[in-house]
Amino acid sequence: MIVNAIQPDQSTWVLAISGKLLFDARHAFQSAMSAAQQTFPRLIILDLEELVHIDSAGLGLLAVAHRNLTPMGIGLAIANAQKTVRDILLLTNMDKMYPLHDSVAEASKRSSTAKLATKLVSSH
């Protein structure tokens, strides 16, 4: 597994994950997530366009990432998942934990809209 990190703006990180997200890849994944969350972004988008396989350990890594980011107020979104990976995420109900988007731009836009809606509701 290879993770390429991009920070398109101060409030967002995009982690492009390629290869296979398996138990053996946990250190690389955790290291990339840790580096991104240390900047306290509003959102971390996992771009899975080049991810060809995910197993139960990979699903566990995503669940732990969500659990760690939520109390910090950092959103997690998935973008560009290939059909086989997307099917696994849907089959395991991971889409209930974090949104699945067709593109990084959509993930960024929808998360911005959701944060604005939350802010408007909480201010009333």
MDAnalysis code that builds the backbone (N, CA, C; Angstrom):
import MDAnalysis as mda
import numpy as np

u = mda.Universe.empty(372, n_residues=124, atom_resindex=np.repeat(np.arange(124), 3), trajectory=True)
u.add_TopologyAttr("name", ["N", "CA", "C"] * 124)
u.add_TopologyAttr("resid", np.arange(1, 125))
u.add_TopologyAttr("resname", ["MET", "ILE", "VAL", "ASN", "ALA", "ILE", "GLN", "PRO", "ASP", "GLN", "SER", "THR", "TRP", "VAL", "LEU", "ALA", "ILE", "SER", "GLY", "LYS", "LEU", "LEU", "PHE", "ASP", "ALA", "ARG", "HIS", "ALA", "PHE", "GLN", "SER", "ALA", "MET", "SER", "ALA", "ALA", "GLN", "GLN", "THR", "PHE", "PRO", "ARG", "LEU", "ILE", "ILE", "LEU", "ASP", "LEU", "GLU", "GLU", "LEU", "VAL", "HIS", "ILE", "ASP", "SER", "ALA", "GLY", "LEU", "GLY", "LEU", "LEU", "ALA", "VAL", "ALA", "HIS", "ARG", "ASN", "LEU", "THR", "PRO", "MET", "GLY", "ILE", "GLY", "LEU", "ALA", "ILE", "ALA", "ASN", "ALA", "GLN", "LYS", "THR", "VAL", "ARG", "ASP", "ILE", "LEU", "LEU", "LEU", "THR", "ASN", "MET", "ASP", "LYS", "MET", "TYR", "PRO", "LEU", "HIS", "ASP", "SER", "VAL", "ALA", "GLU", "ALA", "SER", "LYS", "ARG", "SER", "SER", "THR", "ALA", "LYS", "LEU", "ALA", "THR", "LYS", "LEU", "VAL", "SER", "SER", "HIS"])
u.atoms.positions = np.array([
    [0.826, -1.168, 0.000],
    [0.000, 0.000, 0.000],
    [0.880, 1.245, 0.000],
    [0.465, 2.227, -0.762],
    [1.153, 3.516, -0.816],
    [0.140, 4.604, -0.495],
    [0.546, 5.563, 0.334],
    [-0.316, 6.693, 0.669],
    [0.376, 7.971, 0.219],
    [-0.305, 8.723, -0.630],
    [0.169, 10.043, -1.036],
    [-0.730, 11.075, -0.374],
    [-0.137, 11.964, 0.394],
    [-0.911, 12.977, 1.123],
    [-0.815, 14.325, 0.417],
    [-1.977, 14.941, 0.268],
    [-2.075, 16.267, -0.344],
    [-2.933, 17.125, 0.574],
    [-2.521, 18.363, 0.788],
    [-3.326, 19.279, 1.585],
    [-3.769, 20.427, 0.675],
    [-4.954, 20.285, 0.025],
    [-5.401, 21.307, -0.925],
    [-5.717, 22.650, -0.280],
    [-6.056, 22.643, 1.002],
    [-6.264, 23.883, 1.752],
    [-6.020, 23.575, 3.226],
    [-6.063, 24.585, 4.058],
    [-5.707, 24.386, 5.471],
    [-6.702, 23.535, 6.242],
    [-7.907, 23.384, 5.705],
    [-8.917, 22.638, 6.454],
    [-9.150, 21.225, 5.919],
    [-8.409, 20.825, 4.902],
    [-8.658, 19.523, 4.275],
    [-7.353, 18.807, 3.936],
    [-7.348, 17.507, 4.166],
    [-6.274, 16.623, 3.703],
    [-6.899, 15.586, 2.787],
    [-6.196, 15.237, 1.719],
    [-6.596, 14.137, 0.852],
    [-5.486, 13.093, 0.926],
    [-5.846, 11.901, 1.364],
    [-4.901, 10.798, 1.418],
    [-5.271, 9.828, 0.305],
    [-4.464, 9.788, -0.749],
    [-4.701, 8.893, -1.873],
    [-4.040, 7.556, -1.563],
    [-4.853, 6.525, -1.426],
    [-4.363, 5.207, -1.032],
    [-4.388, 4.291, -2.254],
    [-3.257, 3.668, -2.522],
    [-3.191, 2.756, -3.666],
    [-2.706, 1.383, -3.215],
    [-3.034, 0.372, -4.010],
    [-2.624, -0.988, -3.691],
    [-3.685, -1.704, -2.891],
    [-3.263, -2.321, -1.794],
    [-4.164, -3.111, -0.952],
    [-4.099, -2.608, 0.483],
    [-5.259, -2.415, 1.091],
    [-5.316, -2.004, 2.496],
    [-5.544, -3.257, 3.330],
    [-4.441, -3.809, 3.819],
    [-4.421, -5.060, 4.569],
    [-3.741, -4.843, 5.918],
    [-3.710, -5.870, 6.732],
    [-3.074, -5.796, 8.043],
    [-1.625, -5.329, 7.935],
    [-0.914, -5.834, 6.948],
    [0.500, -5.473, 6.777],
    [0.709, -3.990, 6.499],
    [-0.331, -3.306, 6.044],
    [-0.225, -1.889, 5.682],
    [-0.616, -0.960, 6.826],
    [-0.910, -1.517, 7.975],
    [-1.456, -0.704, 9.072],
    [-0.529, 0.434, 9.503],
    [0.780, 0.183, 9.554],
    [1.692, 1.226, 10.022],
    [1.737, 2.411, 9.058],
    [1.770, 2.134, 7.774],
    [1.775, 3.219, 6.779],
    [0.473, 4.008, 6.846],
    [-0.655, 3.310, 6.978],
    [-1.949, 3.976, 7.058],
    [-2.042, 4.828, 8.330],
    [-1.708, 4.238, 9.453],
    [-1.777, 4.959, 10.724],
    [-0.839, 6.159, 10.745],
    [0.329, 6.018, 10.162],
    [1.281, 7.127, 10.106],
    [0.729, 8.286, 9.276],
    [0.134, 7.971, 8.133],
    [-0.449, 9.011, 7.279],
    [-1.624, 9.691, 7.977],
    [-2.472, 8.906, 8.632],
    [-3.615, 9.480, 9.346],
    [-3.140, 10.373, 10.499],
    [-2.143, 9.922, 11.221],
    [-1.612, 10.687, 12.342],
    [-1.028, 12.018, 11.881],
    [-0.268, 11.988, 10.806],
    [0.320, 13.223, 10.273],
    [-0.763, 14.203, 9.852],
    [-1.801, 13.699, 9.221],
    [-2.888, 14.576, 8.780],
    [-3.660, 15.150, 9.965],
    [-3.987, 14.326, 10.940],
    [-4.809, 14.808, 12.050],
    [-4.053, 15.773, 12.967],
    [-2.741, 15.762, 12.943],
    [-1.968, 16.682, 13.785],
    [-2.126, 18.138, 13.365],
    [-2.604, 18.367, 12.143],
    [-2.837, 19.738, 11.678],
    [-4.267, 20.200, 11.982],
    [-5.064, 19.332, 12.610],
    [-6.459, 19.599, 12.979],
    [-7.279, 20.130, 11.803],
    [-7.330, 19.346, 10.718],
    [-8.147, 19.776, 9.585],
    [-9.625, 19.609, 9.915],
    [-10.449, 20.166, 9.098],
    [-11.901, 19.999, 9.220],
    [-12.305, 18.642, 8.657],
    [-11.533, 18.187, 7.639],
    [-11.916, 16.987, 6.902],
    [-10.690, 16.238, 6.387],
    [-10.740, 14.918, 6.471],
    [-9.757, 14.054, 5.820],
    [-10.526, 13.210, 4.814],
    [-10.127, 13.315, 3.556],
    [-10.758, 12.545, 2.487],
    [-9.806, 11.424, 2.092],
    [-10.307, 10.207, 2.114],
    [-9.524, 9.071, 1.657],
    [-9.898, 8.811, 0.201],
    [-8.970, 9.088, -0.697],
    [-9.181, 8.881, -2.132],
    [-8.766, 7.446, -2.446],
    [-9.751, 6.604, -2.740],
    [-9.500, 5.183, -2.934],
    [-9.493, 4.768, -4.408],
    [-9.285, 5.710, -5.298],
    [-9.320, 5.413, -6.727],
    [-8.341, 4.308, -7.125],
    [-7.188, 4.269, -6.492],
    [-6.158, 3.279, -6.831],
    [-6.101, 2.110, -5.843],
    [-7.059, 2.049, -4.916],
    [-7.103, 0.932, -3.967],
    [-7.806, -0.238, -4.649],
    [-7.113, -1.361, -4.766],
    [-7.679, -2.503, -5.487],
    [-8.282, -3.559, -4.565],
    [-7.934, -3.528, -3.276],
    [-8.461, -4.537, -2.360],
    [-8.419, -4.005, -0.922],
    [-9.436, -4.395, -0.165],
    [-9.471, -4.096, 1.265],
    [-9.978, -5.343, 1.971],
    [-9.330, -5.725, 3.069],
    [-9.783, -6.887, 3.828],
    [-10.348, -6.429, 5.175],
    [-10.653, -7.377, 6.039],
    [-11.268, -7.029, 7.326],
    [-10.350, -6.155, 8.180],
    [-9.051, -6.358, 8.084],
    [-8.119, -5.503, 8.834],
    [-8.161, -4.080, 8.294],
    [-8.255, -3.935, 6.987],
    [-8.377, -2.608, 6.379],
    [-9.663, -1.920, 6.801],
    [-10.760, -2.677, 6.843],
    [-12.032, -2.113, 7.320],
    [-11.900, -1.669, 8.779],
    [-11.170, -2.475, 9.556],
    [-10.936, -2.115, 10.955],
    [-10.133, -0.828, 11.080],
    [-9.148, -0.650, 10.206],
    [-8.360, 0.586, 10.222],
    [-9.244, 1.797, 9.933],
    [-10.168, 1.650, 8.996],
    [-11.088, 2.754, 8.688],
    [-11.995, 3.050, 9.872],
    [-12.479, 1.996, 10.526],
    [-13.358, 2.183, 11.687],
    [-12.620, 2.867, 12.840],
    [-11.391, 2.452, 13.088],
    [-10.590, 3.073, 14.155],
    [-10.294, 4.529, 13.818],
    [-9.985, 4.803, 12.565],
    [-9.731, 6.189, 12.149],
    [-10.956, 7.048, 12.425],
    [-12.121, 6.548, 12.060],
    [-13.369, 7.287, 12.308],
    [-13.555, 7.520, 13.820],
    [-13.346, 6.481, 14.609],
    [-13.514, 6.581, 16.062],
    [-12.548, 7.611, 16.667],
    [-11.326, 7.672, 16.147],
    [-10.338, 8.618, 16.671],
    [-10.591, 10.051, 16.217],
    [-11.084, 10.227, 15.008],
    [-11.280, 11.568, 14.457],
    [-12.542, 12.247, 14.963],
    [-13.594, 11.480, 15.186],
    [-14.884, 12.061, 15.564],
    [-14.810, 12.942, 16.810],
    [-14.193, 12.500, 17.911],
    [-14.128, 13.372, 19.095],
    [-13.313, 14.649, 18.868],
    [-12.452, 14.615, 17.854],
    [-11.627, 15.781, 17.544],
    [-12.363, 16.754, 16.623],
    [-13.561, 16.372, 16.177],
    [-14.318, 17.225, 15.271],
    [-13.792, 17.192, 13.841],
    [-13.065, 16.140, 13.498],
    [-12.513, 15.993, 12.149],
    [-13.380, 14.993, 11.396],
    [-13.897, 15.418, 10.247],
    [-14.707, 14.539, 9.423],
    [-13.848, 13.609, 8.591],
    [-14.407, 12.462, 8.245],
    [-13.732, 11.492, 7.392],
    [-14.681, 11.147, 6.262],
    [-14.197, 11.196, 5.038],
    [-15.007, 10.855, 3.876],
    [-14.204, 9.973, 2.940],
    [-14.917, 9.155, 2.182],
    [-14.314, 8.268, 1.196],
    [-14.682, 8.780, -0.194],
    [-13.709, 8.792, -1.099],
    [-13.968, 9.229, -2.473],
    [-13.357, 8.244, -3.456],
    [-13.986, 8.144, -4.620],
    [-13.440, 7.403, -5.766],
    [-13.226, 5.912, -5.542],
    [-13.973, 5.294, -4.656],
    [-13.771, 3.861, -4.419],
    [-14.153, 3.063, -5.669],
    [-13.266, 2.164, -6.080],
    [-13.573, 1.271, -7.193],
    [-14.756, 0.381, -6.807],
    [-15.415, -0.184, -7.807],
    [-16.626, -0.950, -7.566],
    [-16.440, -2.053, -6.529],
    [-15.382, -2.839, -6.627],
    [-15.214, -3.941, -5.679],
    [-15.004, -3.434, -4.255],
    [-14.222, -2.389, -4.112],
    [-13.986, -1.808, -2.785],
    [-15.261, -1.149, -2.278],
    [-15.951, -0.407, -3.139],
    [-17.209, 0.239, -2.754],
    [-18.244, -0.802, -2.317],
    [-18.334, -1.915, -3.058],
    [-19.278, -2.974, -2.697],
    [-18.979, -3.526, -1.308],
    [-17.701, -3.713, -0.991],
    [-17.321, -4.207, 0.339],
    [-17.705, -3.182, 1.410],
    [-17.453, -1.909, 1.142],
    [-17.814, -0.862, 2.111],
    [-19.330, -0.828, 2.334],
    [-20.097, -0.978, 1.276],
    [-21.560, -0.980, 1.401],
    [-22.063, -2.243, 2.095],
    [-21.502, -3.384, 1.737],
    [-21.907, -4.659, 2.321],
    [-21.675, -4.682, 3.833],
    [-20.619, -4.023, 4.277],
    [-20.286, -3.998, 5.705],
    [-20.849, -2.771, 6.423],
    [-21.705, -2.020, 5.732],
    [-22.370, -0.833, 6.295],
    [-21.405, 0.271, 6.717],
    [-20.224, 0.303, 6.128],
    [-19.267, 1.359, 6.453],
    [-19.766, 2.722, 5.982],
    [-20.664, 2.732, 5.001],
    [-21.219, 3.998, 4.520],
    [-22.086, 4.666, 5.583],
    [-22.457, 3.936, 6.620],
    [-23.210, 4.523, 7.740],
    [-22.271, 5.303, 8.664],
    [-20.993, 4.938, 8.616],
    [-19.999, 5.565, 9.470],
    [-19.447, 6.841, 8.833],
    [-19.211, 6.806, 7.549],
    [-18.678, 7.958, 6.832],
    [-19.205, 7.920, 5.409],
    [-19.404, 9.088, 4.820],
    [-19.997, 9.136, 3.480],
    [-19.056, 8.641, 2.388],
    [-19.669, 8.038, 1.369],
    [-18.939, 7.598, 0.178],
    [-19.285, 8.564, -0.950],
    [-18.273, 9.085, -1.617],
    [-18.477, 10.067, -2.688],
    [-17.824, 9.584, -3.970],
    [-18.336, 10.092, -5.088],
    [-17.803, 9.707, -6.395],
    [-16.523, 10.443, -6.760],
    [-16.228, 11.543, -6.066],
    [-15.003, 12.295, -6.361],
    [-14.542, 13.040, -5.113],
    [-13.287, 13.444, -5.136],
    [-12.734, 14.240, -4.037],
    [-13.459, 15.589, -3.964],
    [-13.720, 16.184, -5.127],
    [-14.406, 17.485, -5.157],
    [-15.789, 17.381, -4.531],
    [-16.510, 16.307, -4.835],
    [-17.841, 16.108, -4.251],
    [-17.753, 15.928, -2.738],
    [-16.779, 15.143, -2.293],
    [-16.598, 14.922, -0.855],
    [-16.320, 16.231, -0.133],
    [-15.458, 17.041, -0.714],
    [-15.113, 18.325, -0.118],
    [-16.312, 19.268, -0.088],
    [-17.034, 19.326, -1.191],
    [-18.195, 20.217, -1.300],
    [-19.309, 19.785, -0.354],
    [-19.645, 18.503, -0.353],
    [-20.740, 18.023, 0.498],
    [-20.409, 18.147, 1.971],
    [-19.156, 17.914, 2.328],
    [-18.758, 18.054, 3.732],
    [-18.818, 19.508, 4.163],
    [-18.462, 20.431, 3.272],
    [-18.573, 21.862, 3.574],
    [-20.023, 22.244, 3.798],
    [-20.912, 21.737, 2.945],
    [-22.336, 22.012, 3.076],
    [-22.879, 21.433, 4.372],
    [-22.474, 20.213, 4.718],
    [-22.938, 19.578, 5.949],
    [-22.468, 20.345, 7.171],
    [-21.220, 20.793, 7.179],
    [-20.695, 21.566, 8.320],
    [-21.462, 22.877, 8.470],
    [-21.769, 23.539, 7.335],
    [-22.514, 24.783, 7.376],
    [-23.909, 24.548, 7.923],
    [-24.571, 23.486, 7.486],
    [-25.912, 23.160, 7.978],
    [-25.894, 22.879, 9.471],
    [-24.890, 22.146, 9.935],
    [-24.754, 21.859, 11.359],
    [-24.553, 23.147, 12.141],
    [-23.714, 24.036, 11.635],
    [-23.451, 25.299, 12.310],
    [-24.723, 26.146, 12.388],
    [-25.496, 26.186, 11.311],
    [-26.730, 26.954, 11.291],
    [-27.751, 26.392, 12.269],
    [-27.878, 25.076, 12.347],
    [-28.817, 24.444, 13.260],
    [-28.396, 24.676, 14.706],
    [-27.120, 24.560, 15.018],
    [-26.659, 24.713, 16.384],
    [-26.678, 26.166, 16.854],
    [-26.726, 27.107, 15.942],
    [-26.728, 28.518, 16.350],
    [-28.129, 29.004, 16.666],
    [-29.153, 28.201, 16.381],
    [-30.537, 28.622, 16.679],
    [-30.988, 28.138, 18.013],
])
